[in-house]
Amino acid sequence: MSTRDTIISTLDAYAKAYCAKDIDALMSVFDDSDNISVIGTGADELCVGQEEVRALFKRNFRDATATKFKWDWIDVRISEQHAVVAVTLLIALIHQTKRLELPLRWTVVLKHKNDRWVWIHRNASTAASSQNEGQAYPE
């Protein structure tokens, strides 16, 4: 498997663990040090360290059940012992008995450690709905 494919496979490992609500498998995608961070789409979702990141995912698991991650556009940049993945995705989930599909944009920063690629940062965002296509700013 190429380095790029190995890095992309971490996205699938994350998605599988997230859909299974398996917090230990999900956290194993990340570096096992406290030097990790996650920014989510919620205003309060700014997490640093194992404890805060774990708590965020437990809250997500409590509030909804993800059923599928569909990766769309993916760009991978590799530089020695680090990599950056930019990806657009669609997450299918069930929230309060409603089926939803959420379009997201992610940036994941990874480092190569002990013969594997681990996440040290993940940022999630949604596209600005107030901004028309082809415009740099909302009107």
C-alpha positions in Angstrom: 0.0 0.0 0.0 1.3 3.4 -0.9 1.9 6.1 1.8 -1.0 8.1 0.4 -3.3 5.0 0.6 -2.2 4.3 4.1 -3.0 7.8 5.2 -6.4 7.7 3.5 -7.1 4.4 5.3 -7.0 6.3 8.6 -10.1 8.1 7.4 -11.9 4.8 7.0 -10.7 3.6 10.5 -12.1 6.8 12.0 -15.4 6.4 10.2 -15.8 2.7 11.2 -15.0 3.5 14.9 -17.3 6.6 14.8 -20.3 4.7 13.4 -19.7 1.8 15.9 -19.5 4.4 18.7 -16.3 2.7 19.7 -14.4 5.4 21.6 -11.3 3.3 22.1 -11.0 2.5 18.4 -11.7 6.1 17.5 -9.0 7.4 19.9 -6.5 4.9 18.5 -6.6 6.8 15.2 -5.1 9.8 17.1 -1.6 10.1 18.6 -1.6 8.5 22.1 0.1 11.6 23.6 -1.8 14.6 25.0 -0.5 16.6 22.0 -3.8 16.3 20.0 -6.5 18.8 19.1 -10.0 18.8 17.5 -12.1 21.7 16.3 -15.7 20.7 15.6 -18.5 22.6 13.9 -20.1 23.6 17.3 -19.1 26.9 18.8 -17.8 25.1 22.0 -16.0 22.3 20.1 -12.4 23.4 20.7 -10.6 20.5 22.3 -7.0 19.9 23.3 -5.6 16.7 24.8 -6.9 13.2 25.2 -9.5 13.9 27.9 -11.2 16.8 26.0 -11.2 15.1 22.6 -12.6 11.9 24.2 -15.3 13.9 26.0 -16.3 15.6 22.7 -16.7 12.3 20.9 -18.7 10.8 23.8 -21.1 13.7 23.6 -21.4 13.2 19.8 -22.2 9.5 20.3 -24.8 10.4 22.9 -26.5 12.9 20.7 -26.7 11.0 17.4 -25.8 7.8 15.6 -23.7 8.1 12.4 -24.4 5.3 9.9 -22.1 6.1 7.0 -19.3 8.4 6.0 -19.0 9.2 2.2 -15.7 10.7 1.2 -15.8 13.0 -1.7 -13.0 15.3 -2.7 -9.6 14.3 -1.1 -6.3 16.1 -1.2 -3.2 14.6 0.5 0.0 16.4 1.1 3.0 14.5 2.6 6.2 16.1 3.9 8.7 13.8 5.6 7.1 12.8 8.9 3.9 14.8 8.6 0.9 14.9 6.3 -2.2 17.0 5.8 -5.5 15.7 4.4 -8.2 18.0 3.1 -11.5 16.3 2.4 -15.1 16.9 1.8 -17.5 14.3 3.1 -21.1 13.5 3.8 -22.1 12.0 7.1 -25.4 10.1 7.3 -26.7 10.0 10.8 -29.8 9.6 12.9 -30.6 12.4 15.3 -33.8 12.3 17.5 -35.3 9.7 15.1 -34.6 12.0 12.0 -32.3 10.8 9.3 -29.9 13.6 8.3 -27.0 14.0 5.8 -24.4 16.5 6.8 -21.9 17.9 4.3 -18.6 18.7 6.0 -15.1 19.8 5.2 -12.2 18.4 7.2 -8.6 19.1 7.5 -6.6 16.4 9.3 -2.9 16.7 10.3 -1.0 13.5 10.8 2.4 12.5 11.9 4.3 9.3 11.2 5.1 7.6 14.5 6.2 4.1 15.3 5.6 2.9 11.7 2.1 4.2 11.5 0.3 7.5 10.6 -1.6 9.0 13.5 -3.8 12.1 13.7 -2.7 15.1 15.8 -5.4 17.5 14.7 -8.8 17.4 13.0 -10.8 20.5 12.0 -14.4 20.2 10.8 -16.4 23.0 9.1 -19.4 23.5 7.0 -19.6 25.7 3.9 -21.0 29.1 4.5 -24.6 29.0 3.3 -24.8 32.8 3.2 -22.1 33.0 0.5 -23.1 32.5 -3.1 -20.9 30.4 -5.4 -18.2 32.5 -7.0 -18.2 35.1 -4.2 -15.5 35.5 -1.7 -17.8 36.9 1.0 -21.4 36.7 2.0 -23.7 39.5 0.9 
